[in-house]
Amino acid sequence: MKITVNGKSTEATDNATVTDLLRELNVETPEYVSVELNGEILDRQDFATAVVSEGDTVEFLYYMGGGAR
């Protein structure tokens, strides 16, 4: 199925969960990534049950802390 991941058209397995997608796309440090599915930030506990569908938009977000000058 075709989905959009971080602004790029991507092929994914049908009925893939967010956890499956993180694995399929070899996302680095998945334990630190936040996931937005169709504009909604998912709770980490929902990654294993949130199913991605044809045409969905997924964003993988990494939050970085900054330092003081």
Protein Blocks (a to p, Z undefined) as FASTA:
>chain_A
ZZdeehiacdddehiafklmmmmnopghkllpccdeehiacdfklmmmmccdehiacddd
dddddddZZ
